[in-house]
Amino acid sequence: MGGTRLAAAAVVLLVLGVVLLGAGGGNLIAKACPLYCLDVDYMTCESSGDKKLNSACNCCLAPENCTLHLADGRTVQC
């Protein structure tokens, strides 16, 4: 009888832990980042004005509100 109560208490604690971890883990969603590089000449960001910054391979690796300036003259807004 004591073993049954102990097992039931363990199951209740396990279920409670899963529920609590699931409720708090919503912010742990990973962002998929493609592994390819664009032919980027330079990068500009709103926070740096018109200063030409070292380029990132793609928007996944660049900060938000930055623009990738490609070698062929096109731009990609991140």
N, C-alpha and C positions, 0 to 999 in steps of 0.2 A: 504494500500500500504506500509506503514512504517513497519507494522507487517511482511509482506512478506519478505522485505529486511532484517529485523532483523533475521528471521528464516533462510534465505538463508546464511547469514553471520555466524550464529551459526553452520549450517551444514558444511560449508567450514572449519571453525576452528576445528570442531570435526574430520573431515576426515584428515586434515593436522596433527593434533595431533596423530591420530592413525598411520599414515604413519611414522611420525618421531619416535614414540615410537617403532614401529616395526623394523625400520632400526637400532636403537641403542640397541635393546634388544636381539640381536643374541648371545651375550655372556652369557645370563642368562639361559642356558640349564642346567637342574639339572641332576646329575649323580645318577642313580639308585644303591642303595647299598643293597645287599642281607643280610637278617637278620639271618645268621647262623655262627657258630664258628667252625673252624677246630681245631683239637687236636694239637695245636702249642706248642712246647717245648720252643723255643726261636726264636728271630729274629735278623738278621744281616743286616746292611745297608752299602752301599758304602761309605757314609760320615763318618761312625764310624769305618771303618776297620773291624777287626775280633771280635770286642767287642760284647758280647752277650747282647742283649737288651730285655726289657720286650716285650712279644709277643702281637700281635694284633690278633683279631679273624679271620680275612681274609684280602685279599689284598685291599679290599675296605676301610678298616680302617687303613691300613699300609701306610707309606710314599712311594713315588716312589723310584725305584732302591733299594728296600729292598728284602730280602729273608726270607720266613717263613720256619723254620726248624721244621718239624712235629715229633711227638713222635715216629712214626714208622720208622724214618730214611729218609723219602722222603723230598724233598724241593719244595717249590712253589715260583717262581720268580714273584715279584710284579712290 
